[in-house]
């Protein structure tokens, strides 16, 4: 497979991982006022999301630093998009 296609795929995977991570964060924050132990929810959510995302980065990297850079760019792109979409100006 061409290296460019692999890098584009890694970028797309980064977008998926970013959607998962920041979407999960958004859901956690929305749920915090209704739970009995918000600190436990926060910590479990953080470590669960972090573990899955780091494992995803590890699988995508496959020993090539270029892939992890492309994946990180996709991840940060999704962060910027979701921050703009769900940002403080959207709070009701």
PDB file of N, CA, C and O in Angstrom:
ATOM      1  N   UNK A   1       0.841  -1.169   0.000  1.00  0.00           N
ATOM      2  CA  UNK A   1       0.000   0.000   0.000  1.00  0.00           C
ATOM      3  C   UNK A   1       0.891   1.238   0.000  1.00  0.00           C
ATOM      4  O   UNK A   1       1.954   1.243   0.620  1.00  0.00           O
ATOM      5  N   UNK A   2       0.470   2.250  -0.672  1.00  0.00           N
ATOM      6  CA  UNK A   2       1.233   3.486  -0.747  1.00  0.00           C
ATOM      7  C   UNK A   2       1.318   4.156   0.622  1.00  0.00           C
ATOM      8  O   UNK A   2       0.363   4.129   1.399  1.00  0.00           O
ATOM      9  N   UNK A   3       2.457   4.747   0.900  1.00  0.00           N
ATOM     10  CA  UNK A   3       2.655   5.402   2.196  1.00  0.00           C
ATOM     11  C   UNK A   3       1.674   6.554   2.405  1.00  0.00           C
ATOM     12  O   UNK A   3       1.250   6.811   3.532  1.00  0.00           O
ATOM     13  N   UNK A   4       1.314   7.242   1.335  1.00  0.00           N
ATOM     14  CA  UNK A   4       0.354   8.353   1.453  1.00  0.00           C
ATOM     15  C   UNK A   4      -1.010   7.837   1.890  1.00  0.00           C
ATOM     16  O   UNK A   4      -1.667   8.454   2.729  1.00  0.00           O
ATOM     17  N   UNK A   5      -1.435   6.723   1.336  1.00  0.00           N
ATOM     18  CA  UNK A   5      -2.724   6.139   1.718  1.00  0.00           C
ATOM     19  C   UNK A   5      -2.685   5.692   3.178  1.00  0.00           C
ATOM     20  O   UNK A   5      -3.669   5.857   3.898  1.00  0.00           O
ATOM     21  N   UNK A   6      -1.579   5.136   3.618  1.00  0.00           N
ATOM     22  CA  UNK A   6      -1.436   4.720   5.010  1.00  0.00           C
ATOM     23  C   UNK A   6      -1.524   5.929   5.939  1.00  0.00           C
ATOM     24  O   UNK A   6      -2.166   5.861   6.988  1.00  0.00           O
ATOM     25  N   UNK A   7      -0.887   7.027   5.560  1.00  0.00           N
ATOM     26  CA  UNK A   7      -0.926   8.231   6.389  1.00  0.00           C
ATOM     27  C   UNK A   7      -2.323   8.841   6.421  1.00  0.00           C
ATOM     28  O   UNK A   7      -2.758   9.337   7.460  1.00  0.00           O
ATOM     29  N   UNK A   8      -3.023   8.809   5.299  1.00  0.00           N
ATOM     30  CA  UNK A   8      -4.404   9.302   5.277  1.00  0.00           C
ATOM     31  C   UNK A   8      -5.297   8.432   6.156  1.00  0.00           C
ATOM     32  O   UNK A   8      -6.172   8.937   6.859  1.00  0.00           O
ATOM     33  N   UNK A   9      -5.070   7.130   6.110  1.00  0.00           N
ATOM     34  CA  UNK A   9      -5.821   6.215   6.967  1.00  0.00           C
ATOM     35  C   UNK A   9      -5.516   6.467   8.437  1.00  0.00           C
ATOM     36  O   UNK A   9      -6.422   6.428   9.269  1.00  0.00           O
ATOM     37  N   UNK A  10      -4.263   6.722   8.766  1.00  0.00           N
ATOM     38  CA  UNK A  10      -3.889   7.035  10.148  1.00  0.00           C
ATOM     39  C   UNK A  10      -4.537   8.336  10.596  1.00  0.00           C
ATOM     40  O   UNK A  10      -4.985   8.439  11.737  1.00  0.00           O
ATOM     41  N   UNK A  11      -4.595   9.340   9.708  1.00  0.00           N
ATOM     42  CA  UNK A  11      -5.265  10.597  10.017  1.00  0.00           C
ATOM     43  C   UNK A  11      -6.746  10.356  10.298  1.00  0.00           C
ATOM     44  O   UNK A  11      -7.296  10.894  11.259  1.00  0.00           O
ATOM     45  N   UNK A  12      -7.386   9.549   9.460  1.00  0.00           N
ATOM     46  CA  UNK A  12      -8.806   9.227   9.648  1.00  0.00           C
ATOM     47  C   UNK A  12      -9.027   8.458  10.950  1.00  0.00           C
ATOM     48  O   UNK A  12     -10.020   8.678  11.644  1.00  0.00           O
ATOM     49  N   UNK A  13      -8.109   7.566  11.277  1.00  0.00           N
ATOM     50  CA  UNK A  13      -8.214   6.840  12.544  1.00  0.00           C
ATOM     51  C   UNK A  13      -8.064   7.801  13.714  1.00  0.00           C
ATOM     52  O   UNK A  13      -8.728   7.640  14.738  1.00  0.00           O
ATOM     53  N   UNK A  14      -7.199   8.797  13.572  1.00  0.00           N
ATOM     54  CA  UNK A  14      -7.056   9.823  14.608  1.00  0.00           C
ATOM     55  C   UNK A  14      -8.339  10.611  14.801  1.00  0.00           C
ATOM     56  O   UNK A  14      -8.697  10.964  15.925  1.00  0.00           O
ATOM     57  N   UNK A  15      -9.031  10.885  13.698  1.00  0.00           N
ATOM     58  CA  UNK A  15     -10.329  11.562  13.801  1.00  0.00           C
ATOM     59  C   UNK A  15     -11.321  10.686  14.562  1.00  0.00           C
ATOM     60  O   UNK A  15     -12.083  11.178  15.394  1.00  0.00           O
ATOM     61  N   UNK A  16     -11.305   9.394  14.272  1.00  0.00           N
ATOM     62  CA  UNK A  16     -12.181   8.474  15.000  1.00  0.00           C
ATOM     63  C   UNK A  16     -11.843   8.389  16.477  1.00  0.00           C
ATOM     64  O   UNK A  16     -12.735   8.398  17.326  1.00  0.00           O
ATOM     65  N   UNK A  17     -10.558   8.308  16.785  1.00  0.00           N
ATOM     66  CA  UNK A  17     -10.148   8.265  18.190  1.00  0.00           C
ATOM     67  C   UNK A  17     -10.489   9.569  18.903  1.00  0.00           C
ATOM     68  O   UNK A  17     -10.905   9.559  20.062  1.00  0.00           O
ATOM     69  N   UNK A  18     -10.312  10.689  18.208  1.00  0.00           N
ATOM     70  CA  UNK A  18     -10.665  11.980  18.797  1.00  0.00           C
ATOM     71  C   UNK A  18     -12.156  12.098  19.061  1.00  0.00           C
ATOM     72  O   UNK A  18     -12.577  12.630  20.089  1.00  0.00           O
ATOM     73  N   UNK A  19     -12.946  11.601  18.131  1.00  0.00           N
ATOM     74  CA  UNK A  19     -14.398  11.605  18.327  1.00  0.00           C
ATOM     75  C   UNK A  19     -14.778  10.770  19.531  1.00  0.00           C
ATOM     76  O   UNK A  19     -15.606  11.182  20.344  1.00  0.00           O
ATOM     77  N   UNK A  20     -14.175   9.597  19.647  1.00  0.00           N
ATOM     78  CA  UNK A  20     -14.443   8.739  20.796  1.00  0.00           C
ATOM     79  C   UNK A  20     -14.028   9.416  22.099  1.00  0.00           C
ATOM     80  O   UNK A  20     -14.805   9.450  23.053  1.00  0.00           O
ATOM     81  N   UNK A  21     -12.812   9.954  22.147  1.00  0.00           N
ATOM     82  CA  UNK A  21     -12.278  10.521  23.386  1.00  0.00           C
ATOM     83  C   UNK A  21     -13.077  11.748  23.814  1.00  0.00           C
ATOM     84  O   UNK A  21     -13.553  11.815  24.947  1.00  0.00           O
ATOM     85  N   UNK A  22     -13.223  12.709  22.919  1.00  0.00           N
ATOM     86  CA  UNK A  22     -13.876  13.954  23.301  1.00  0.00           C
ATOM     87  C   UNK A  22     -15.393  13.809  23.378  1.00  0.00           C
ATOM     88  O   UNK A  22     -16.041  14.518  24.148  1.00  0.00           O
ATOM     89  N   UNK A  23     -15.963  12.906  22.597  1.00  0.00           N
ATOM     90  CA  UNK A  23     -17.384  12.599  22.751  1.00  0.00           C
ATOM     91  C   UNK A  23     -17.663  11.941  24.092  1.00  0.00           C
ATOM     92  O   UNK A  23     -18.654  12.253  24.754  1.00  0.00           O
ATOM     93  N   UNK A  24     -16.780  11.027  24.489  1.00  0.00           N
ATOM     94  CA  UNK A  24     -16.917  10.405  25.806  1.00  0.00           C
ATOM     95  C   UNK A  24     -16.745  11.406  26.936  1.00  0.00           C
ATOM     96  O   UNK A  24     -17.432  11.324  27.954  1.00  0.00           O
ATOM     97  N   UNK A  25     -15.837  12.341  26.760  1.00  0.00           N
ATOM     98  CA  UNK A  25     -15.652  13.400  27.754  1.00  0.00           C
ATOM     99  C   UNK A  25     -16.907  14.250  27.865  1.00  0.00           C
ATOM    100  O   UNK A  25     -17.338  14.586  28.968  1.00  0.00           O
ATOM    101  N   UNK A  26     -17.490  14.594  26.737  1.00  0.00           N
ATOM    102  CA  UNK A  26     -18.705  15.402  26.739  1.00  0.00           C
ATOM    103  C   UNK A  26     -19.843  14.666  27.445  1.00  0.00           C
ATOM    104  O   UNK A  26     -20.572  15.257  28.242  1.00  0.00           O
ATOM    105  N   UNK A  27     -19.992  13.372  27.146  1.00  0.00           N
ATOM    106  CA  UNK A  27     -21.034  12.594  27.811  1.00  0.00           C
ATOM    107  C   UNK A  27     -20.796  12.498  29.311  1.00  0.00           C
ATOM    108  O   UNK A  27     -21.741  12.550  30.098  1.00  0.00           O
ATOM    109  N   UNK A  28     -19.543  12.358  29.706  1.00  0.00           N
ATOM    110  CA  UNK A  28     -19.216  12.289  31.133  1.00  0.00           C
ATOM    111  C   UNK A  28     -19.572  13.590  31.829  1.00  0.00           C
ATOM    112  O   UNK A  28     -20.179  13.571  32.900  1.00  0.00           O
ATOM    113  N   UNK A  29     -19.210  14.707  31.246  1.00  0.00           N
ATOM    114  CA  UNK A  29     -19.495  16.004  31.852  1.00  0.00           C
ATOM    115  C   UNK A  29     -21.003  16.234  31.938  1.00  0.00           C
ATOM    116  O   UNK A  29     -21.483  16.807  32.916  1.00  0.00           O
ATOM    117  N   UNK A  30     -21.748  15.798  30.936  1.00  0.00           N
ATOM    118  CA  UNK A  30     -23.202  15.947  30.964  1.00  0.00           C
ATOM    119  C   UNK A  30     -23.834  15.123  32.082  1.00  0.00           C
ATOM    120  O   UNK A  30     -24.872  15.496  32.629  1.00  0.00           O
ATOM    121  N   UNK A  31     -23.209  14.020  32.409  1.00  0.00           N
ATOM    122  CA  UNK A  31     -23.767  13.102  33.399  1.00  0.00           C
ATOM    123  C   UNK A  31     -23.357  13.425  34.830  1.00  0.00           C
ATOM    124  O   UNK A  31     -24.010  12.969  35.769  1.00  0.00           O
ATOM    125  N   UNK A  32     -22.306  14.190  35.017  1.00  0.00           N
ATOM    126  CA  UNK A  32     -21.772  14.458  36.359  1.00  0.00           C
ATOM    127  C   UNK A  32     -22.795  14.990  37.361  1.00  0.00           C
ATOM    128  O   UNK A  32     -22.790  14.524  38.501  1.00  0.00           O
ATOM    129  N   UNK A  33     -23.668  15.931  37.013  1.00  0.00           N
ATOM    130  CA  UNK A  33     -24.605  16.449  38.022  1.00  0.00           C
ATOM    131  C   UNK A  33     -25.608  15.422  38.520  1.00  0.00           C
ATOM    132  O   UNK A  33     -26.196  15.614  39.585  1.00  0.00           O
ATOM    133  N   UNK A  34     -25.821  14.347  37.792  1.00  0.00           N
ATOM    134  CA  UNK A  34     -26.845  13.377  38.158  1.00  0.00           C
ATOM    135  C   UNK A  34     -26.316  12.131  38.863  1.00  0.00           C
ATOM    136  O   UNK A  34     -27.108  11.280  39.269  1.00  0.00           O
ATOM    137  N   UNK A  35     -25.015  12.002  39.018  1.00  0.00           N
ATOM    138  CA  UNK A  35     -24.478  10.776  39.619  1.00  0.00           C
ATOM    139  C   UNK A  35     -24.196  10.977  41.093  1.00  0.00           C
ATOM    140  O   UNK A  35     -24.037  12.100  41.572  1.00  0.00           O
ATOM    141  N   UNK A  36     -24.137   9.880  41.788  1.00  0.00           N
ATOM    142  CA  UNK A  36     -23.908   9.912  43.227  1.00  0.00           C
ATOM    143  C   UNK A  36     -22.450  10.194  43.561  1.00  0.00           C
ATOM    144  O   UNK A  36     -22.164  10.904  44.525  1.00  0.00           O
ATOM    145  N   UNK A  37     -21.519   9.643  42.773  1.00  0.00           N
ATOM    146  CA  UNK A  37     -20.082   9.821  43.007  1.00  0.00           C
ATOM    147  C   UNK A  37     -19.421  10.387  41.748  1.00  0.00           C
ATOM    148  O   UNK A  37     -18.890   9.634  40.932  1.00  0.00           O
ATOM    149  N   UNK A  38     -19.455  11.689  41.596  1.00  0.00           N
ATOM    150  CA  UNK A  38     -18.907  12.283  40.369  1.00  0.00           C
ATOM    151  C   UNK A  38     -17.400  12.090  40.211  1.00  0.00           C
ATOM    152  O   UNK A  38     -16.911  11.971  39.088  1.00  0.00           O
ATOM    153  N   UNK A  39     -16.662  12.058  41.310  1.00  0.00           N
ATOM    154  CA  UNK A  39     -15.209  11.868  41.204  1.00  0.00           C
ATOM    155  C   UNK A  39     -14.892  10.474  40.657  1.00  0.00           C
ATOM    156  O   UNK A  39     -13.983  10.317  39.842  1.00  0.00           O
ATOM    157  N   UNK A  40     -15.628   9.484  41.095  1.00  0.00           N
ATOM    158  CA  UNK A  40     -15.416   8.119  40.603  1.00  0.00           C
ATOM    159  C   UNK A  40     -15.748   8.022  39.112  1.00  0.00           C
ATOM    160  O   UNK A  40     -15.015   7.399  38.344  1.00  0.00           O
ATOM    161  N   UNK A  41     -16.850   8.639  38.717  1.00  0.00           N
ATOM    162  CA  UNK A  41     -17.203   8.650  37.303  1.00  0.00           C
ATOM    163  C   UNK A  41     -16.122   9.347  36.478  1.00  0.00           C
ATOM    164  O   UNK A  41     -15.734   8.855  35.418  1.00  0.00           O
ATOM    165  N   UNK A  42     -15.643  10.475  36.955  1.00  0.00           N
ATOM    166  CA  UNK A  42     -14.613  11.225  36.235  1.00  0.00           C
ATOM    167  C   UNK A  42     -13.348  10.398  36.056  1.00  0.00           C
ATOM    168  O   UNK A  42     -12.799  10.326  34.956  1.00  0.00           O
ATOM    169  N   UNK A  43     -12.891   9.783  37.122  1.00  0.00           N
ATOM    170  CA  UNK A  43     -11.646   9.012  37.059  1.00  0.00           C
ATOM    171  C   UNK A  43     -11.800   7.765  36.187  1.00  0.00           C
ATOM    172  O   UNK A  43     -10.925   7.467  35.375  1.00  0.00           O
ATOM    173  N   UNK A  44     -12.891   7.048  36.347  1.00  0.00           N
ATOM    174  CA  UNK A  44     -13.100   5.844  35.532  1.00  0.00           C
ATOM    175  C   UNK A  44     -13.227   6.203  34.048  1.00  0.00           C
ATOM    176  O   UNK A  44     -12.679   5.519  33.183  1.00  0.00           O
ATOM    177  N   UNK A  45     -13.950   7.275  33.775  1.00  0.00           N
ATOM    178  CA  UNK A  45     -14.099   7.712  32.389  1.00  0.00           C
ATOM    179  C   UNK A  45     -12.755   8.125  31.807  1.00  0.00           C
ATOM    180  O   UNK A  45     -12.424   7.759  30.679  1.00  0.00           O
ATOM    181  N   UNK A  46     -11.982   8.886  32.573  1.00  0.00           N
ATOM    182  CA  UNK A  46     -10.686   9.340  32.091  1.00  0.00           C
ATOM    183  C   UNK A  46      -9.764   8.174  31.771  1.00  0.00           C
ATOM    184  O   UNK A  46      -9.201   8.104  30.678  1.00  0.00           O
ATOM    185  N   UNK A  47      -9.610   7.256  32.724  1.00  0.00           N
ATOM    186  CA  UNK A  47      -8.687   6.144  32.502  1.00  0.00           C
ATOM    187  C   UNK A  47      -9.193   5.184  31.424  1.00  0.00           C
ATOM    188  O   UNK A  47      -8.390   4.611  30.688  1.00  0.00           O
ATOM    189  N   UNK A  48     -10.498   5.003  31.321  1.00  0.00           N
ATOM    190  CA  UNK A  48     -11.041   4.157  30.258  1.00  0.00           C
ATOM    191  C   UNK A  48     -10.799   4.753  28.882  1.00  0.00           C
ATOM    192  O   UNK A  48     -10.326   4.068  27.975  1.00  0.00           O
ATOM    193  N   UNK A  49     -11.127   6.046  28.727  1.00  0.00           N
ATOM    194  CA  UNK A  49     -10.903   6.711  27.442  1.00  0.00           C
ATOM    195  C   UNK A  49      -9.421   6.758  27.103  1.00  0.00           C
ATOM    196  O   UNK A  49      -9.035   6.502  25.962  1.00  0.00           O
ATOM    197  N   UNK A  50      -8.587   7.085  28.090  1.00  0.00           N
ATOM    198  CA  UNK A  50      -7.150   7.175  27.854  1.00  0.00           C
ATOM    199  C   UNK A  50      -6.569   5.831  27.435  1.00  0.00           C
ATOM    200  O   UNK A  50      -5.771   5.762  26.500  1.00  0.00           O
ATOM    201  N   UNK A  51      -6.962   4.773  28.116  1.00  0.00           N
ATOM    202  CA  UNK A  51      -6.452   3.448  27.779  1.00  0.00           C
ATOM    203  C   UNK A  51      -6.823   3.023  26.370  1.00  0.00           C
ATOM    204  O   UNK A  51      -5.988   2.495  25.636  1.00  0.00           O
ATOM    205  N   UNK A  52      -8.069   3.250  25.992  1.00  0.00           N
ATOM    206  CA  UNK A  52      -8.508   2.867  24.649  1.00  0.00           C
ATOM    207  C   UNK A  52      -7.803   3.691  23.583  1.00  0.00           C
ATOM    208  O   UNK A  52      -7.384   3.155  22.557  1.00  0.00           O
ATOM    209  N   UNK A  53      -7.671   4.994  23.820  1.00  0.00           N
ATOM    210  CA  UNK A  53      -7.021   5.861  22.825  1.00  0.00           C
ATOM    211  C   UNK A  53      -5.537   5.531  22.704  1.00  0.00           C
ATOM    212  O   UNK A  53      -5.012   5.478  21.592  1.00  0.00           O
ATOM    213  N   UNK A  54      -4.857   5.312  23.811  1.00  0.00           N
ATOM    214  CA  UNK A  54      -3.440   4.964  23.737  1.00  0.00           C
ATOM    215  C   UNK A  54      -3.226   3.630  23.036  1.00  0.00           C
ATOM    216  O   UNK A  54      -2.280   3.474  22.264  1.00  0.00           O
ATOM    217  N   UNK A  55      -4.098   2.674  23.303  1.00  0.00           N
ATOM    218  CA  UNK A  55      -4.009   1.389  22.608  1.00  0.00           C
ATOM    219  C   UNK A  55      -4.246   1.571  21.112  1.00  0.00           C
ATOM    220  O   UNK A  55      -3.577   0.942  20.292  1.00  0.00           O
ATOM    221  N   UNK A  56      -5.201   2.434  20.757  1.00  0.00           N
ATOM    222  CA  UNK A  56      -5.444   2.729  19.346  1.00  0.00           C
ATOM    223  C   UNK A  56      -4.235   3.368  18.680  1.00  0.00           C
ATOM    224  O   UNK A  56      -3.874   3.002  17.561  1.00  0.00           O
ATOM    225  N   UNK A  57      -3.606   4.325  19.365  1.00  0.00           N
ATOM    226  CA  UNK A  57      -2.395   4.946  18.825  1.00  0.00           C
ATOM    227  C   UNK A  57      -1.292   3.903  18.641  1.00  0.00           C
ATOM    228  O   UNK A  57      -0.574   3.924  17.641  1.00  0.00           O
ATOM    229  N   UNK A  58      -1.162   3.004  19.596  1.00  0.00           N
ATOM    230  CA  UNK A  58      -0.139   1.956  19.512  1.00  0.00           C
ATOM    231  C   UNK A  58      -0.378   1.049  18.302  1.00  0.00           C
ATOM    232  O   UNK A  58       0.557   0.715  17.574  1.00  0.00           O
ATOM    233  N   UNK A  59      -1.633   0.656  18.095  1.00  0.00           N
ATOM    234  CA  UNK A  59      -1.945  -0.209  16.955  1.00  0.00           C
ATOM    235  C   UNK A  59      -1.721   0.508  15.630  1.00  0.00           C
ATOM    236  O   UNK A  59      -1.200  -0.077  14.681  1.00  0.00           O
ATOM    237  N   UNK A  60      -2.112   1.765  15.570  1.00  0.00           N
ATOM    238  CA  UNK A  60      -1.956   2.526  14.328  1.00  0.00           C
ATOM    239  C   UNK A  60      -0.486   2.774  14.025  1.00  0.00           C
ATOM    240  O   UNK A  60      -0.072   2.725  12.867  1.00  0.00           O
ATOM    241  N   UNK A  61       0.303   3.040  15.057  1.00  0.00           N
ATOM    242  CA  UNK A  61       1.713   3.367  14.869  1.00  0.00           C
ATOM    243  C   UNK A  61       2.457   2.222  14.183  1.00  0.00           C
ATOM    244  O   UNK A  61       3.169   2.451  13.205  1.00  0.00           O
ATOM    245  N   UNK A  62       2.307   1.025  14.669  1.00  0.00           N
ATOM    246  CA  UNK A  62       2.935  -0.165  14.093  1.00  0.00           C
ATOM    247  C   UNK A  62       4.424   0.045  13.823  1.00  0.00           C
ATOM    248  O   UNK A  62       4.955  -0.443  12.825  1.00  0.00           O
ATOM    249  N   UNK A  63       5.099   0.781  14.724  1.00  0.00           N
ATOM    250  CA  UNK A  63       6.538   0.978  14.609  1.00  0.00           C
ATOM    251  C   UNK A  63       6.971   2.114  13.701  1.00  0.00           C
ATOM    252  O   UNK A  63       8.166   2.281  13.459  1.00  0.00           O
ATOM    253  N   UNK A  64       6.026   2.904  13.191  1.00  0.00           N
ATOM    254  CA  UNK A  64       6.347   4.005  12.283  1.00  0.00           C
ATOM    255  C   UNK A  64       5.922   5.321  12.923  1.00  0.00           C
ATOM    256  O   UNK A  64       4.734   5.535  13.166  1.00  0.00           O
ATOM    257  N   UNK A  65       6.872   6.196  13.195  1.00  0.00           N
ATOM    258  CA  UNK A  65       6.559   7.456  13.864  1.00  0.00           C
ATOM    259  C   UNK A  65       5.712   8.374  12.983  1.00  0.00           C
ATOM    260  O   UNK A  65       4.968   9.203  13.508  1.00  0.00           O
ATOM    261  N   UNK A  66       5.806   8.247  11.670  1.00  0.00           N
ATOM    262  CA  UNK A  66       5.019   9.087  10.772  1.00  0.00           C
ATOM    263  C   UNK A  66       3.529   8.837  10.944  1.00  0.00           C
ATOM    264  O   UNK A  66       2.722   9.763  10.864  1.00  0.00           O
ATOM    265  N   UNK A  67       3.174   7.600  11.177  1.00  0.00           N
ATOM    266  CA  UNK A  67       1.765   7.241  11.344  1.00  0.00           C
ATOM    267  C   UNK A  67       1.191   7.832  12.618  1.00  0.00           C
ATOM    268  O   UNK A  67       0.056   8.307  12.634  1.00  0.00           O
ATOM    269  N   UNK A  68       1.972   7.803  13.681  1.00  0.00           N
ATOM    270  CA  UNK A  68       1.466   8.343  14.944  1.00  0.00           C
ATOM    271  C   UNK A  68       1.330   9.869  14.853  1.00  0.00           C
ATOM    272  O   UNK A  68       0.445  10.443  15.487  1.00  0.00           O
ATOM    273  N   UNK A  69       2.183  10.523  14.085  1.00  0.00           N
ATOM    274  CA  UNK A  69       2.057  11.972  13.876  1.00  0.00           C
ATOM    275  C   UNK A  69       0.774  12.272  13.102  1.00  0.00           C
ATOM    276  O   UNK A  69       0.028  13.180  13.467  1.00  0.00           O
ATOM    277  N   UNK A  70       0.517  11.512  12.037  1.00  0.00           N
ATOM    278  CA  UNK A  70      -0.712  11.702  11.260  1.00  0.00           C
ATOM    279  C   UNK A  70      -1.949  11.438  12.114  1.00  0.00           C
ATOM    280  O   UNK A  70      -2.945  12.156  12.018  1.00  0.00           O
ATOM    281  N   UNK A  71      -1.878  10.404  12.949  1.00  0.00           N
ATOM    282  CA  UNK A  71      -2.989  10.072  13.832  1.00  0.00           C
ATOM    283  C   UNK A  71      -3.214  11.191  14.849  1.00  0.00           C
ATOM    284  O   UNK A  71      -4.355  11.561  15.125  1.00  0.00           O
ATOM    285  N   UNK A  72      -2.140  11.721  15.399  1.00  0.00           N
ATOM    286  CA  UNK A  72      -2.258  12.809  16.367  1.00  0.00           C
ATOM    287  C   UNK A  72      -2.849  14.056  15.718  1.00  0.00           C
ATOM    288  O   UNK A  72      -3.641  14.762  16.342  1.00  0.00           O
ATOM    289  N   UNK A  73      -2.471  14.333  14.470  1.00  0.00           N
ATOM    290  CA  UNK A  73      -3.054  15.481  13.763  1.00  0.00           C
ATOM    291  C   UNK A  73      -4.567  15.303  13.580  1.00  0.00           C
ATOM    292  O   UNK A  73      -5.324  16.262  13.731  1.00  0.00           O
ATOM    293  N   UNK A  74      -5.005  14.097  13.261  1.00  0.00           N
ATOM    294  CA  UNK A  74      -6.436  13.817  13.163  1.00  0.00           C
ATOM    295  C   UNK A  74      -7.131  13.965  14.500  1.00  0.00           C
ATOM    296  O   UNK A  74      -8.234  14.505  14.577  1.00  0.00           O
ATOM    297  N   UNK A  75      -6.492  13.489  15.548  1.00  0.00           N
ATOM    298  CA  UNK A  75      -7.033  13.588  16.905  1.00  0.00           C
ATOM    299  C   UNK A  75      -7.206  15.053  17.299  1.00  0.00           C
ATOM    300  O   UNK A  75      -8.260  15.438  17.806  1.00  0.00           O
ATOM    301  N   UNK A  76      -6.180  15.870  17.068  1.00  0.00           N
ATOM    302  CA  UNK A  76      -6.244  17.283  17.426  1.00  0.00           C
ATOM    303  C   UNK A  76      -7.204  18.055  16.523  1.00  0.00           C
ATOM    304  O   UNK A  76      -7.827  19.021  16.963  1.00  0.00           O
ATOM    305  N   UNK A  77      -7.324  17.638  15.283  1.00  0.00           N
ATOM    306  CA  UNK A  77      -8.309  18.255  14.391  1.00  0.00           C
ATOM    307  C   UNK A  77      -9.715  18.036  14.926  1.00  0.00           C
ATOM    308  O   UNK A  77     -10.536  18.953  14.942  1.00  0.00           O
ATOM    309  N   UNK A  78      -9.982  16.814  15.361  1.00  0.00           N
ATOM    310  CA  UNK A  78     -11.301  16.523  15.913  1.00  0.00           C
ATOM    311  C   UNK A  78     -11.536  17.300  17.197  1.00  0.00           C
ATOM    312  O   UNK A  78     -12.660  17.729  17.461  1.00  0.00           O
ATOM    313  N   UNK A  79     -10.509  17.486  17.990  1.00  0.00           N
ATOM    314  CA  UNK A  79     -10.629  18.292  19.208  1.00  0.00           C
ATOM    315  C   UNK A  79     -11.038  19.716  18.869  1.00  0.00           C
ATOM    316  O   UNK A  79     -11.922  20.283  19.510  1.00  0.00           O
ATOM    317  N   UNK A  80     -10.392  20.293  17.859  1.00  0.00           N
ATOM    318  CA  UNK A  80     -10.728  21.661  17.449  1.00  0.00           C
ATOM    319  C   UNK A  80     -12.165  21.744  16.931  1.00  0.00           C
ATOM    320  O   UNK A  80     -12.885  22.692  17.245  1.00  0.00           O
ATOM    321  N   UNK A  81     -12.577  20.769  16.149  1.00  0.00           N
ATOM    322  CA  UNK A  81     -13.933  20.769  15.589  1.00  0.00           C
ATOM    323  C   UNK A  81     -14.970  20.642  16.697  1.00  0.00           C
ATOM    324  O   UNK A  81     -15.933  21.408  16.737  1.00  0.00           O
ATOM    325  N   UNK A  82     -14.779  19.681  17.595  1.00  0.00           N
ATOM    326  CA  UNK A  82     -15.759  19.477  18.661  1.00  0.00           C
ATOM    327  C   UNK A  82     -15.761  20.614  19.666  1.00  0.00           C
ATOM    328  O   UNK A  82     -16.812  20.945  20.215  1.00  0.00           O
ATOM    329  N   UNK A  83     -14.612  21.217  19.918  1.00  0.00           N
ATOM    330  CA  UNK A  83     -14.572  22.375  20.816  1.00  0.00           C
ATOM    331  C   UNK A  83     -15.369  23.526  20.216  1.00  0.00           C
ATOM    332  O   UNK A  83     -16.082  24.235  20.927  1.00  0.00           O
ATOM    333  N   UNK A  84     -15.245  23.705  18.925  1.00  0.00           N
ATOM    334  CA  UNK A  84     -16.008  24.762  18.256  1.00  0.00           C
ATOM    335  C   UNK A  84     -17.500  24.425  18.250  1.00  0.00           C
ATOM    336  O   UNK A  84     -18.343  25.307  18.410  1.00  0.00           O
ATOM    337  N   UNK A  85     -17.815  23.145  18.064  1.00  0.00           N
ATOM    338  CA  UNK A  85     -19.209  22.718  17.982  1.00  0.00           C
ATOM    339  C   UNK A  85     -19.885  22.717  19.352  1.00  0.00           C
ATOM    340  O   UNK A  85     -21.018  23.181  19.484  1.00  0.00           O
ATOM    341  N   UNK A  86     -19.185  22.190  20.386  1.00  0.00           N
ATOM    342  CA  UNK A  86     -19.749  22.074  21.732  1.00  0.00           C
ATOM    343  C   UNK A  86     -19.195  23.111  22.694  1.00  0.00           C
ATOM    344  O   UNK A  86     -19.329  22.947  23.906  1.00  0.00           O
ATOM    345  N   UNK A  87     -18.590  24.154  22.201  1.00  0.00           N
ATOM    346  CA  UNK A  87     -17.892  25.135  23.031  1.00  0.00           C
ATOM    347  C   UNK A  87     -18.786  25.853  24.028  1.00  0.00           C
ATOM    348  O   UNK A  87     -19.996  25.628  24.062  1.00  0.00           O
ATOM    349  N   UNK A  88     -18.191  26.713  24.836  1.00  0.00           N
ATOM    350  CA  UNK A  88     -18.919  27.404  25.911  1.00  0.00           C
ATOM    351  C   UNK A  88     -20.059  28.271  25.388  1.00  0.00           C
ATOM    352  O   UNK A  88     -21.029  28.496  26.111  1.00  0.00           O
ATOM    353  N   UNK A  89     -19.973  28.757  24.169  1.00  0.00           N
ATOM    354  CA  UNK A  89     -21.052  29.575  23.633  1.00  0.00           C
ATOM    355  C   UNK A  89     -22.326  28.767  23.379  1.00  0.00           C
ATOM    356  O   UNK A  89     -23.391  29.347  23.167  1.00  0.00           O
ATOM    357  N   UNK A  90     -22.229  27.428  23.399  1.00  0.00           N
ATOM    358  CA  UNK A  90     -23.366  26.566  23.159  1.00  0.00           C
ATOM    359  C   UNK A  90     -24.067  26.131  24.449  1.00  0.00           C
ATOM    360  O   UNK A  90     -25.117  25.491  24.393  1.00  0.00           O
ATOM    361  N   UNK A  91     -23.506  26.467  25.595  1.00  0.00           N
ATOM    362  CA  UNK A  91     -24.090  26.034  26.870  1.00  0.00           C
ATOM    363  C   UNK A  91     -25.416  26.746  27.087  1.00  0.00           C
ATOM    364  O   UNK A  91     -25.524  27.953  26.871  1.00  0.00           O
ATOM    365  N   UNK A  92     -26.433  25.988  27.518  1.00  0.00           N
ATOM    366  CA  UNK A  92     -27.772  26.553  27.717  1.00  0.00           C
ATOM    367  C   UNK A  92     -27.996  26.929  29.158  1.00  0.00           C
ATOM    368  O   UNK A  92     -29.069  27.420  29.509  1.00  0.00           O
TER     369      UNK A  92
END
